[in-house]
Amino acid sequence: MRAIPFLTRAKMTVNNDLLAEVADVLRSGPRLAVLTGSGISAESGIPTFRGKEGLWKEFRAEDLATPAAFERDPRLVWEWYDWRRGIIGTREPNPAHLVLARWEKRFPGFALITQNVDGLHRKAGSGAVLELHGNIWETRCTSEGTVAESPETPLPEIPPRCPACGALLRPNVVWFGEPLPAEILQKAYEASGACGVMIVVGTSALVQPAASLPLLAAGRGARIVEINPDATPLTAAADFSLRGKAGEILPAIDKLLVSGGAR
Ligand code: OAD
């Protein structure tokens, strides 16, 4: 991993020329990887974690998103996840998710890596999504490890139990202090190391190991495009920092790609 330079080398103002430049880079047909965070779902009405009204402003992660919290009070943890599932279940993918679903077909070798557990990439039609932090619509048996789809909201029983063995079920998500699913993380490292361009959308780039993926890509020579209304620790390492909303910027780039991008 390379060190983040002190001076930003990103081109920062979002204007049509900059969007056209990014579209040109993409038109050259690079191997494309995209890393998303909760900001991509903000325009779908799903709260982010660290923003003004972010979940971690109102709730303590230690009480709700750690193995110790679940051991202490599985009911409390499940009530919080059931509440979140209730919100997410009524939300739809926004134009940013939809563009990325189309790009899976447009770019050979395309890889979509997400930190989100909301399932909106899949709902938008993305077929191969590397869900680094799991999926809130799946449960995992705490005894047998069996993963099952869990679409029902609200849950009929809290905390839910495994229909096969009666043990507690847990949300199939990664909590603080837990390792990421090894196979998915490995694929994410491979995709990051192999891409020619990585677009990083809607993440504060504060949570490891996800935040290291763009640096791995950059270290291997990939160009980094960041889409975020705010600067992040990654901004300094980005070649293009597009300051704005994912649901506006990604469709604008897509339009340039589709139209042939006359400037
Ligand atoms: P954060 O809440 O830390 O960051 C969200 C980012 O999205 C911020 O940088 C915002 O500026 C940006 N953002 C907000 N609205 C946006 C929009 N319309 N378009 C583009 N960007 C926008 O969320 P994450 O980086 O996803 O992990 O957080 C990473 C992980 O920390 C999460 O997966 C979760 C959390 O704790 C676990 O629970 C394990």
Residues whose N, C-alpha, C, O or C-beta is under 5 A from the ligand:
A	BS01	OAD	G37 S38 G39 I40 A42 E43 T48 F49 R50 G51 G54 Q115 N116 H133 V174 W175 F176 G202 T203 S204 A205 V207 I227 N228 P229 D230 G244 K245 A246
